Amino acid sequence: MLRSQNNYIALLLCAILFTSCGFVDLRPIGLTVEPGKSGCILEEPYTPVILKFDTKMKKTDAEGILQISSDSEVVRGDKFWKGNTLYFVPIGGWTAGIRYTLSLSGTIPSVDGRELRLEKFISFFAINMSDPPQIEMHSPYDGESTGTNNIFLEIHFSCPMDRLSVESALSIEGIGNKTYEWFADDSKLKIIPDKALSAWTSYRWNLRDSAKSRDGAPLPKTYSAHFTTNLDQNIPAVEKVFPVLFSSGGWFPTGAEIETGLSQGQAIAVQFNKTMGENALRSIRFEPSLSGKTELLSEKSIVYIFTRDPEPETNYTLIVSGDTRDSEGLKLGADFRINFTPDIPFLKILSFTADGSSNMNDLYSSDNVSLITVDPAAKKIYFSIHFSLPLGIEEMQNSALRISIAPFFPKTLPPVALQYVHWIADDRLRMGWEGFEAGGGERHLYKLTIPGGKGGISASEGIFMKDDMVIFLEAVR
């Protein structure tokens, strides 16, 4: 009797369930996750995270509870289904050595009305579990003061690095072309600028976290540092300018002052207070212009060698450009100027003496007329010219032919001719001319011209008379 009563109650409950709520499926929903446990390693950069359901799920809800993140970001990826299996593929691929966390938290309904409640967290890696690389040391250190020559950036890593990713991730403000040198199994990098750095300039470098180790693990952060090329605080300056003389294969100071002591055949040396750069060889100019070339005399001095001597008794200005740089790249800042007058005199005539006449010693006055006694029968005159400097052999041979005498007044006087030339000494010339006619009732004047200038009479190369010398000869009985 009791058994019949229990069966009746069970049938009654089933009837109630069927008639009031319909059929309820109480079976659990099965789920398999890949990776299935913490500490797993995904083999490839695009190996998917997989959720395998044993029934059809509402896809939007299932996708909504799936989230993957690292310590620095939420991973963005593509989600797609194959049957009852949900796949997640990262857009940029997995990064080696990074710890990722798969979070499944929430309730997912199935198509048949059942629900799956999840609260699951799985940590995993991709490719490998390598520790991220670190920068152990760099030189120059952050904020260091340096020079400008032979300066390079050196970075030491904690492990071998992927060259391309590091070089692509590195930027240095102010440095253009550069050379990369790797050593120590690609764990140390030297960056060498193609040219010297600029003085008193701040250089900042950045290595982005996209730089990776050889195993593919990225830097954990972006590194940045700077250094300044201000180690040298000594501004270059001109210390001394002085004449030098070439002897025994080198240039040596003459001991004279540049302002008035530069002589024929000498050069000018410029001495600085420190070692200079190569552009110092292009730093000198003159007003008025003087041609020549500049050579290095020492680390701190240069010499300007003239193509030809400066003009005699001419005031010049030597200018050293303010852009002249020392070996560290520091500039003078302002032009250096110094005036000088070469100790190179003009050739002058000290006296003119005609036979039978008194000496003319003041030839540079306005009255240059010499009375010359002429024998009416011979019609010859003889005179001597005393120069201020000795003439060389070639100059002596050429000078006599450059001196001329021509009738001046009256114009009807016949021409005269050179009859005799003799150098009494290397600074004294004796000449004889014929064809003179002495004046009677009127003056007979002849014009003696001793040519000056660069094309005139010279004592040696660069030593010449400034202007023509004109002496009027009055022929008398």
Order of alpha helices (4+ residues) and beta strands (2+ residues): alpha-beta-beta-beta-alpha-beta-beta-beta-beta-beta-beta-beta-beta-alpha-beta-beta-beta-beta-beta-beta-beta-alpha-beta-beta-beta-beta-beta-beta-beta-beta-beta-alpha-beta-beta-beta-beta-beta-beta-beta
